[in-house]
Amino acid sequence: MATFELIQLPYAPNALEPVISAETIHFHHGKHLQAYVNNLNGLLPGSGLEEASLEDIVKRSEGGIFNNAGQILNHNLYFTQFHAPQENNIPIGTVAEAIEKQFGSFDAFREEFQKKGVTLFGSGWVWLSADKEGKLVITQEQNAGNPILKGLKPLLTFDVWEHAYYLDYQNRRPDHLATLWQIVNWEIIEQRYKR
């Protein structure tokens, strides 16, 4: 049976400060994500999904298994898309060209992406994904939702569950979303787009 493990961060817990504090990383990655991993491992025996990949579990499950598997997949993509804060941090390569072509400019894309994150009611995620033709799509996903359920390839995500930002920003979700652009690792987003 496959056992899932907590993903290792590709940076030190304090590497994203001041955008995301080490304390938030400690709770968000070390407590929340660890709980989803523990829960999924506890729910899989007897489910018929014991040997399935994480993506397959998300596509084929519902209820508690879906919620925990979806949150693991979402958080794995989220935590591995960042690096230390950089000024003038902008997209590169083919994903930059696609953003320019579809949204007119990076600023216009960023504004629309943030708006979708701010206006998502309750808990969930805002995503930039690509369809089979490489066209970019911004979606809002409730709770543990992931664009793979719509046949899309996830590229970039901002977590708008309160546990992702409350310690650092309290209820100021717009401020949190606006600062995340400093830490997006566009090389990773480009790799996901080209894959």
N, C-alpha and C positions, 0 to 999 in steps of 0.2 A: 504494500500500500504506500502511495506517495504521502510523505509528510512535508508540510510546508514550514518554512523557517522565516524568521524576521529578516527582511532585506538589510544588508549592510549599507550604511551611508557612504557615498563616495567622497566625503569631506568631513572635517571635524565638526562636532556639534555646535561650535561657536562660529563656524566659517561664514554663516549667512547673516551675521549681525551687522548693522542694527535692523535689517529688514525682518529677519526671523531670529528671535533670541535662542540661546542655548537651552533656556528653560522650556520654551515652547517645543523645541526639538525633542527634549527629554520626555515631555508628556505626550506629544503628538506621535512621535516615532516609537519611543520606548514603552509607552503605556497603551495608547489607543490602538496603534497598529499591532502591537504584540497581542493585545486582547483578541483582535480579529483573527490572527494566526492561530492562537490557542483554541478559539471557538470553532474555526473551520476544521482543525484537526480532530476535535472532539465530535463533530457532526458527521464526518465522512464515513466512518465504519458502518457498513450495511446500507449505504446510500446508492450503491451501484456506480459511484463516481470516484471510487478509491484510486484508480489508476489514471484518471483524467488530468489533463493540464489545467492550469488555473483559468486560461481563456475558455476552454471547453466547459469547465464547471460553471463559469459565468453564463455561457450560452445555453446550458442545458438544465439549470437548476432554478429553484424558486425558494421563497421563504427564507429561513435562517441560513441555509447553505448559500443561497444567492447573495444575501446581504453581506455575509462575512467574506465570501470569495470576491465579490465586487469591490468591497472596500480594500482588500489586499491588492487587487490588480490596480485600482485607482491610485492608491498610495504608493505603490511601487513605481508607477509612471511619474507621479508627482515628485517624490523625493529624489529620483535620479535625474531630474531635468534642471537642477540648480548648480550654481557655482558662487564664489564670493562676489559681493556687489561690485558692479562696474558702472561708471558713468557712460552715457551715450551707448548703452547696450542695445544693439539692433540686430535684426535677423541677417543671415548670410545665405549665399548660394541660391539654390533653386527655390527654397521655401521663401526667401526674400523676394524673388521675382514673382512667385505666385501671389504673395500678399499684395505686392505693388499692383499687379495686374487686376486682381479681383476687388481690392478695397480702395485702390487709388493711391494710397500711401500707408506707411506703417502707422502714422498717427491716427488715421481714420480707422484702421483695423483695431488698434489699441483701444480707441474710444468705444467702438462697438463691443469688443470683447469685455471690457470693464463694465459697460452698461448691462450686458447679459449676466455678469456675475453679481452686480449690485441688485438687479431686479429679480433674481431667482428667489422665489418665496421659500422660506424655511431653509432646510439643509440640502446640500448637494454640491455639484461641480459645474464649472463652465469649461468647455472643451473647444480646442481647435483640432479638427480632424480632416482627413482627405478621403474623397470617394475613390472608386476604382479608376477613374480617369485622372486623378490627381487634383481635382477641384477641391478647394478648401471650404469647410463648413464650420460655423460656430454653433454649438448646441448647448442647451441647459439640460442637465441631467439631475433628477431628484435623487436624494438619498445615496444609494450605492450604484446608480445607473452608470453605464459606460457606452460610448458610441459604437462599440463592436456589435451591440445588439441591433444596430441599424445598418450593419454592413460597412461601417466606416473604420478607417485606420486612425487611432488616437495619436496626436502629435504633441499637444501641449494642454495642460490642465491647471486651473486654479481651484483650490479647495475652498468652498464657502461654508463649510460646517464651522460653527463658532469655535470649536476646539482648535481649529487651525490658526486662529488669530486673537482669541479673546485675551490671553495673558499680555499680549503686546499692544493691542489696539482697542480693547474692550468692545464696544458695539460699533466701532467705526470701520465697517466692512469696506466702504469705498477707499479709505486711506490705505488699508492693507493691500487691496488689489492694485492700487496705483504704484505702490513701492515694489511689488513683486517683479516688475520688468527689469529692475537692476540686477536680479540674480538668475534670470533665465539663461540657461546654457544653450545658445542657439546652435552650437555644433551638434548637440544631442538631438535637437528638434529637426535639424537638417538630415541627420542620419536616419531618424524615424521616417521622415518624408520620402527619402530615397530608397528605403528598404522595401 
